[in-house]
């Protein structure tokens, strides 16, 4: 509350009572020579300053209470020499000056400051408003207001600003500011469990930047007018998947629209390391070549040496005599890591043996008979013809000896494998020794205990002369030559395809649409035979039928809800894309409802249904999303000539063709910093044109460059915005 008194001696006293326990009442006393700030509670003079301080003249003192309940003084300071005028606010009781605005246009004494952090003033022929955003300690840059605004009160409600004019004490009017363009999310970068977003701002100003996602909490950052980029860091979710992000800005006056969507896939699955050789082997060479492959790009570290890798990489490792343990670690670009180790035994004599059998990646059943055959490149003199050696399987000594044939320099043995060997990789060790020395070599083979498995006992196909079976075998692989498949009492011939685990059966006679009973017996390459399995074969060549509910071809929001039904019992997937951007893949069902995110302007939507037989149906249509339009007031709005040269006397025109009349039109032209340089308002208008000669509010010719403009059309409760750009040469 501000009270004004006019006692004798032309003394002006302003009193600001601050209610509450222990809060003083402040008084400002001004004469033509001095300014006094007095605390009535303490009964003493706190500040004494003259109105003529050096080159400055102080005037227009106003007391108010800020949003924190503290006293503050708003006043003007005019430099008498260079005629620079400043608007200054000082908190109480320190009276430290903070300059809010400075310029050469005269500032009138018609000042207004509110408890919600708004400061209104007039400079020259124009009105200005500055606000103190809730997220900032300081004030915003001044915004120029349109019209002959004479407020007695300014307040904020639901993030909008309103004023009460002097002539209408019970009427509140909104203060409109043009929305700035949306920011741009230039990059997303993952670091550990955090995601760093770099956001390019549309203009330089003190503003708050907010980053939001479809499933993560909102994060924000406050930037100053010195920066046009914001960095925001979010904690990544624990669930893998694709997430979308959007950003918007807030300068205390208005909020920008949401930015374009930026997506990021969260990956927490470690990479897979694939060795070209077995995890244990013997080398006769001191330099050992190691080849490692990974299933996704990243880095590979082998014994402390790191290399970038796309799919595979090779290392040359120097071995020491005996056992060498090689540690291999893979990291993808999401910082997921996996680690394995490989054991290499370096023995120059031991690995003169070159194993010919068992072959590399050889699979057998437990208890099978295995031929071991190895050639010795340079046999020592003590190794004679028909010398006997020992055979070890996983450190277990076998009964069968190995016999060396001097004529061929080969050692061989026919061994029966133990029944209790573990599934997977096992080792064979060949050893010859005498008092003169010893020779040994190691190789590996694989044990397969499992028979092939059929993924599903119902097989769908849309082919009439062939049938694909999804058979998997964790070990040696399916043997297509031993597959027994009967359909309608006829055994079918099978051939392998390029797809792992899939076999294609050639049908002697074509099948018509329908269901058929079949029998399958499968065997793998190690001889494991699976049980006889009954299955159903469904021949289906009818594509799924999609019935889509009615939708609008033009919407005024950024979302669209799709509803429909599917006439397909064996649906495999329903995939929805917008502008070739994959959005969602729904689970099978007879009906669907999906809300999709739209981009501004024209959106190409695709709905693709696939059944289990491989038949597909796709519906494509377009939806135009007009985020800002709330009605149809204007058919067309454009400008020309563009570019134009006001320095050469040229004028540009903004023409508009209205769909409804009468319409109130407000035209605003801005520079690239978001500052309004020119505006004009027309009431009860019809189709026509506005002209601009390239001069700003101050009568100054604008600089060369690009000037965005905004045309606001209103009629009753309907409001429509059109935007464009003017190039000045």
Steps between C-alpha positions, in 0.01 A plus 500: 500500500638843405385815679587851385515809722564860404596692818628855523825621341412314182629179662387181328492194728427143380426244770524121457364310803618137500261310723623220724686456823810717515461644147560878480317767300725677251461858388663677206519876529599701194558870449668681218837436664496161676347156541461343846413138581373480860408195714220592742567196718865576559436874495808583303605615154625202297604660170558855399557585135466820303277521194787674321781239523785608274374472142171322599153624594282259703118507486178296496560310826251220570484260793364145460520149639660225290381138470712402805329764721804730505495873437645649183532843339453570128630832361651675196854629451580743218854582388500875434802493270423218252121495567505125582201396709494197730225312683642379833362275775659478848410245771454617859669570727830476301382740226752335260409618144417243229456644149199350322498710182707774338444703185497846345121521471352698793343277766182643651418492870200276428665194656326190634662217697304198632557243772507227232817641345361712214636847419311725253644824361482733200804599296434747224176411322508132597392287795729233645454213743768313694424195713685299760451131410448254785811311389734806497650740753505785248263672262434413138589715203236772436220409258326770297122515551253594231237774520452785746526282808434686828478239779422556863575135583697216334480139620578144389251213481559150358830612340323786319528874574195726543451871572218715639472829308456827685167573332351151583576401857302173487621382160806282441663481159757248381843612382591297190856421402594303186623148562867451410597218263575162664856406599696226324636189674828484309643185658449230763803328649509217754765495771471209742150509650437862392379658176633844401277714278639799308225753417534795258284796611303717252638832632732645765322594823474394862273199476414162645539191284288192580566150367225239520465138394225245457595309816777692680469783750525856365836679533579868451783754483516880521725679249601864469486729200871431437428142393293351221554137602380304804636170633256284699589164657239228569531167680438213261211262572565145610283354224640457152312650207461808283410831670408835347597845628364853442612840631340842547615840630345754739622862533248607765257642244419206271578137439625370168333203328654159556800420283515225243527151648847355559516127573755299696525123539601385849733202475601307812580167334872407508665430164571142395863395450566235234837325471614367164674210682433298814540640851800269562773408254872431462738710291846411376565860395608777735283752312137399526230643269165556676183596312200626698156601369216689670130532415491884528748787460708623794846432643697182561771474765741205485758476779473877561517612134180670377383535139186634334306216339200484264462123458838327549862577579831310506789512751852361483596391853848402617482186714720384785586134561220309673142612558396845375164642618359756257227731637255643245255778588243654262314828560223642285433873463238479778782397741369143535788254535568127477815304581636157412842337518699267277781264601793446264781256583827595334727196445734501197541120506154404618318647210694352220183289482249621242161339573311378198223326690276582675430789265437853627159541669439124490189385691428147633277327756630377839638146471569534128810365328744775399794483261798710615763567234796743521802557276844570646694750289851434638513176706791471745747212469375328814148458354506167312251318281195357685586692816202511735367821645230588751159657431333723760144631479446795739800380709354144512737230368328279244573132451576517128861589407612727215732336245768694311563406133850610400429455127230768507613691815146458633367400840150353509254340742143373488349579838166450670389816677379482861123515554519775763660776293343848541308657216704751302876526450733220619877446449715217365867491607753284311824416689817313396789491742825312571813558703628712212207740490129544452257622240139601550216677322148609585185538296129520575163359400140561605243279673135526392238339727185673373278410206345765267198690627203638307411860593124446465271203434283723280672600177357783287586556135372698203683275249332205330805305377746547787497513877754654742561339840670693780717223643776589746788298635739641761788276396605348170196623307206331329584228249265569205579167337365311803174695534185285482191711424168352388200700382180330375690172513781626273863544608637836385851585379681777694773748410686747722466877455726792582306565822657323798270238652245523218434216255294527184293195403414459132143377447438251220144625453372852574284545807176693502406733784411323824644299791695172476637254754868405465766293680866593553809310618822708500864409558806719547843450343628328816233229473262621772146405391201694626161345588227464239304827504150565370440846358239695308581672170280800415504628141371860504526741206243753619650829626374651828206738468533835677190710568602850609259730684429847356781751553549870421728589210592828678540533877599788727709302747824300497331164569260270314323194642458209255228241560412195299433129480685208340334199342791261551531220759870434435627860513873521571555877532345844439757768415427876488739755343473878452720675237702174467570520875415177682269577792357180642445132441191367673436149626256284304133574565166538327473874572752777549520857629823695468579869562778622269720810517472734198750743354392850397357504146434197285546154660511174300353218713541129428327207675651160410341173616686169457356156570698189597493369145684811377202668330494879544253786467602866510282812529659837418347844547605857581402731786580872513579621853448874555611557858428874519173533305181516705260575213488596134521880476754547223539313172844625405772736623823590317747785450686657211716621348738282699780592533458878470732801539357782717827694456400537133148613588335158457201382707386144578138394547340229717179394323224294657185337368243462780244220518283689749434865577527719695839400642741693722853484359824561687831495310836474683851494352801383707874482465682168548547575872122501549472878546196658333608771255160591350133428553159605371142417597182516289147456639197357315709426190432308181744353245780737409868580558734674746810688386839537673771738381784346704504759783463407871294664778766767546500600135836335439572289193553137609822314421526248218393149601202273558199625702234247606144631508184384674144572387231452766136472381224506765121497478305439819658199675671375180869577451733402216874564456696523174878536490755591239842661440601823327850538353641855501780578251 
